[in-house]
């Protein structure tokens, strides 16, 4: 699981380049956007299935766990024999092991789902090992 850089949404300029024959009109200055989205990915390493969520909040512990709960709710029928989820995480601000809100929400999720959770943290500054980064 990992969140990526925020994405601004609106009629923003692409520096005059477009893949279409006729470029859409865009604001000449990228100062006003309609939304800022946070992309968050959950990658199943066994099947290479990637699920991407977009949220309008910041990357918070609640946002991360809400995405996990949503993913599990929509996919648990595919994993009926699973009793343990091994979750690979970076040491980002929202998912650090000392973030009490993150751990509290994960404990609640584990209790509600009946799953055992194994949190596997990548070393700091080693995002090259994180498949979601690639």
Secondary structure, 3 states (H helix, E strand, C coil): CEECCCEEECCCCCCCCCCCCCCCCCCCCCCCCCEEEEEEEEEECCCCEEEEEEECCCCCHHHHHHHHHHHHHHHHHHHCCCCEEEEEECCCCCCCCCCHHHHHHHHHHHHHHCCEEEEEECCCCCHHHCCCCC
